[in-house]
């Protein structure tokens, strides 16, 4: 193997490592549902909204939520509003005693879709037994737990560029010494 081919091979290996580092951060950004209001399995009083929180931010235009009763009627009263990791969906007529299903489909900022569902029950007497119903607070600007910090991807990209630059300088110095 000639010196030029060996240098070329090392440069390719370093480039491969740098690109691999860039791929690590976005892959870890997949999101999961971390909390819901009402919570799964809860018995609550009448609702005016359903609130979901995910581990990482979701794309606002691709947030879909359904609140279905036993007959399959959807009780969503408007478009879901997103606040980074939080999704708030207004509902109507979720005041009769019944079992309801929340179905959601979100897309995380990395493009990973998140699909899921859970059930809760509404009863007229549940106002005193509320376990996360309509009157619970939900701060749209509270920091989300977990997830990838927004500075991590640019940091890794900068480090990868630095590694490639140092490799090129070393390669150039060795070539000059020959």
N, C-alpha and C positions, 0 to 999 in steps of 0.2 A: 504494500500500500504506500503510495507516495505521500509526502508531507502535505500537499495541497488537499488530497482526498481525506486525510486524517483530520485536518483542520475543518474542512467542510462537514465532516461527520460530527465532530464535536459541536460545531455551531448549530447543526440540526438538532442534536440532543438537547442543547441548552434552550433552543427555541421551543422544542416540544415540552420541556419542563415548564417554561414560562407560560405557554398556552394552557398547560394542565392546571397551573395555579389559578389562572383566571377562571377556569371552569368550576372550581371548588365552591366559591362563594354563592353564585346563583343557584347551584344545585341544592344548597342547604337552605334556600329561601322558601322551599315549599311550605305551604301554610296548612294549618289545621284549625278547626273550631276550638277555641279555648274557653268560651263562656257564652251563655245564652240567657235571655230573659223573655219569657219564662223558661226555667230550666227543664230539662228532659224529665218526664215523670211527675212534674209538679201539679198540684191542684191549686188553681188560682181563681180569682174573681174576674169580672169582665175586663177585657183588654182593649187598648186603643193602639198599641204598637207591639211589634216583636223586635227584639234587639239581639244581634249576634256579634261576637268579637272573635277575630281570627289572629293567629300568631304573627302574621305579616300583613302589610297593606294589600288590599284587593283593588282591582280595576273597577271604577265606578260604573262605567257603561255596561259591564258584563255581570253585574250583581243581580241575581234573580232569587226571589223568595216567594213561596206560596204558603198560605195557611189554609188548610183544607179541613172541612168537617167530615163527619161520618158519611154524608151523602156525596162527598167529592166536590162540594161547592168551595170555590176559592174566596176567602174573605179579605184579600189584600185590597186596600183602598187607594193605592197610588204607588208611584215608583219608589224603590228603596233608595234612601239617602246614605251615602258612604262618607266616613270620616277617617281616612287612613285604614286602620284595622277594624273599624266598627261599622256595622250596617244596621240602619234603623228603618223598619218597614211599617207604615201605617196600616191598620186593619179596621174593618167595620163589622158590626154585627157579631162580634165575638163576646156575646153576653148571655147566650143560652147555655144551659148545662149540657155539655157534650164533651166528647174526646176529639181533640184536634191534632193535626199533623203539620209540622213545619218542615217544608222541603226547601233546600237551598242549593244553588249552584253559583259558585264564585270562581273568579280567575285571579290568582295571585299575580303580583307585579312581574314575576318571572315567567308568566304564561301557564303555570301549572293549574289545571282546573281542580276545584274542590267541590264534591257533591256529597250531600248527606241529608238526613232527615231524623226527626225525633217526634215524640208525642207528649202532649200535656192535656190536662183536663180542666174544664171551666165549670164551676158550680156557683150558684147564687150565694151560697153560704160560705164561700171560700175567702171572702174579703178578710175575715179574721184569721184565716189559716194561710195567708198568702206566702208562698215560697219563691218569690221572684216574679211577681206579676206586674201589672201596668204601673203601679205607683213606685216601683223601685227606681232609684236614681241610676243614670247612665251618663257618664261624663264622656263627651265626644272627643275631648282633648287630652284624656289621660294617657300616659305612656303605655304602650303595649308591652306585655312581658315576652321575653324571648325574641326570636327573629334575628335577622342579620342587620348589624348596624349599617347605616347608609354610607359610612366612610370606608368600610372594609373593601369593597370592590375597587374603588380608585387606588387605595393603598396597595392592594395586591397587583394591580396593573402597573403602578409605578415601580414596585419592586421587580416585576418581571422585565420591564424596560431597562432598569438599572443592571440586572444580571446580564442581559444581552449586551448592553453597552460595555460593561467591564470585560466580558468575554471577547468582544471585538477589539478592545484596546490591547488586551494580552496577546491576542492573535496578531495584531499589527506589530507589536514590539518584538515578538518572536520572529516574525518575517523580516523585520529590519535587522535583527542580529544575525540572520543567516547569510 
